[in-house]
Amino acid sequence: EQGLQLLELGGSVEEDYIRIARCFEATRQRCCRLEQDGRRAREQLARVEAERAALEVKLKHARNQVEVEMKKRHRAEAELEKQERKLQLVLELLMREPWGNEVLSREQCSVLSSLTGRRLGAALAPVRRSSAVDESCQSLLSHSDISYDRTEDDV
């Protein structure tokens, strides 16, 4: 009976097989395209991860450089303050000694007296950075602004 049914269907079975074969071919082509898309995505991911790793290395070097420069700056500022204190002491000594007024001219005495009591760095070095520049640099480069924490990377 089944054989007779197949014979009766005759041409329609062949058409069904052809349709099934076409569906399989379309599915195979789609799988090939998806596989190629996946391969391209993996390659792009590898490139982006390599770039990210390179940028992380650059960031680490930049953070280290900022830290080194901040330490240098703090040492230089401490040395400047130390030298200013020494100069202030010398000026005060010159102004207090009676022989200092004899050795120095009136103009030199007036300049020294105007400098005494003021911060010498501002009076002697007008090309020194202004406090506005110091504040802006400090806000840009302060240690509290630089995060050495990698917790954000996990997010």
C-alpha positions in Angstrom: 0.0 0.0 0.0 2.8 2.4 0.8 4.4 1.7 -2.5 1.2 2.5 -4.3 0.8 5.7 -2.4 4.3 6.7 -3.3 3.6 5.9 -7.0 0.4 7.9 -6.8 2.2 10.9 -5.4 4.8 10.5 -8.2 6.0 14.0 -9.1 5.1 15.7 -5.9 7.6 13.7 -3.8 10.4 14.7 -6.1 9.3 18.3 -5.8 9.2 17.9 -2.0 12.7 16.5 -2.1 13.9 19.4 -4.2 12.3 21.9 -1.8 13.9 20.2 1.2 17.3 20.2 -0.6 16.9 23.9 -1.4 16.1 24.6 2.3 19.2 22.6 3.4 21.3 24.6 0.9 19.9 27.9 2.2 20.5 26.8 5.8 24.1 25.7 4.9 24.8 29.1 3.2 23.4 31.0 6.2 25.6 28.9 8.5 28.7 29.7 6.4 27.9 33.4 6.5 27.4 33.3 10.3 30.7 31.4 10.7 32.5 34.1 8.6 30.8 36.8 10.7 31.9 35.1 13.9 35.5 34.8 12.6 35.6 38.5 11.7 34.2 39.4 15.1 36.8 37.3 16.9 39.6 38.9 14.8 38.2 42.4 15.6 38.0 41.5 19.3 41.6 40.3 19.3 42.7 43.6 17.6 40.7 45.7 20.1 42.0 43.7 23.1 45.6 44.2 21.8 45.0 47.9 21.4 43.4 48.1 24.9 46.4 46.3 26.4 48.8 48.8 24.7 46.8 51.7 25.9 46.8 50.3 29.5 50.6 50.1 29.3 50.8 53.7 28.1 48.4 54.7 30.9 50.6 52.9 33.5 53.7 54.7 32.1 51.9 58.0 32.2 50.7 57.5 35.8 54.3 56.6 36.8 55.7 59.7 35.0 53.1 61.9 36.7 54.1 60.5 40.1 57.8 61.0 39.4 57.2 64.6 38.2 55.0 65.3 41.3 57.8 64.0 43.6 60.3 66.2 41.7 58.1 69.2 42.0 57.6 68.7 45.8 61.3 68.3 46.3 62.0 71.4 44.2 59.4 73.4 46.1 60.8 72.2 49.5 64.3 73.2 48.4 63.0 76.6 47.2 61.3 77.2 50.6 64.5 76.2 52.4 66.6 78.6 50.3 64.0 81.4 50.8 64.2 80.8 54.6 68.0 81.0 54.4 67.9 84.3 52.4 65.3 85.7 54.8 67.6 85.0 57.7 70.6 86.6 55.9 68.5 89.7 55.1 67.3 90.0 58.7 70.9 89.6 59.9 72.1 92.3 57.5 69.3 94.7 58.6 70.0 94.1 62.3 73.7 94.5 62.3 75.0 98.1 62.7 77.8 97.6 60.2 75.3 96.3 57.6 73.9 99.9 57.2 77.4 101.2 56.6 78.4 98.6 54.0 75.1 98.8 52.1 74.0 101.9 50.2 70.7 103.6 51.2 69.0 102.2 48.1 70.1 98.7 49.0 68.9 99.2 52.6 65.5 100.3 51.4 65.2 97.4 49.0 66.2 95.0 51.8 63.9 96.5 54.3 61.0 96.2 51.8 61.9 92.6 51.2 62.1 91.8 54.9 58.8 90.4 56.2 57.5 89.6 52.8 57.8 86.3 51.0 61.1 86.5 49.1 60.1 84.2 46.3 57.4 86.6 45.1 59.6 89.7 45.3 62.8 88.2 43.9 61.4 85.9 41.3 58.5 87.6 39.4 58.8 85.0 36.7 57.8 82.3 39.1 54.4 80.5 38.5 51.4 82.3 39.8 49.1 80.8 42.3 46.3 80.5 39.7 48.6 78.3 37.6 49.6 76.3 40.7 46.0 75.7 41.6 45.0 74.6 38.1 48.0 72.3 37.8 47.2 70.9 41.3 43.6 70.2 40.3 44.7 68.5 37.1 47.6 66.5 38.6 46.7 66.0 42.2 47.3 62.5 43.6 43.6 62.3 44.7 42.5 62.7 41.1 44.6 59.9 39.8 43.1 56.6 40.3 45.5 53.6 40.5 42.5 51.4 41.2 41.5 49.0 38.5 37.9 48.4 39.9 36.4 50.5 37.1 37.9 48.2 34.5 35.8 45.3 35.8 32.6 47.1 35.2 
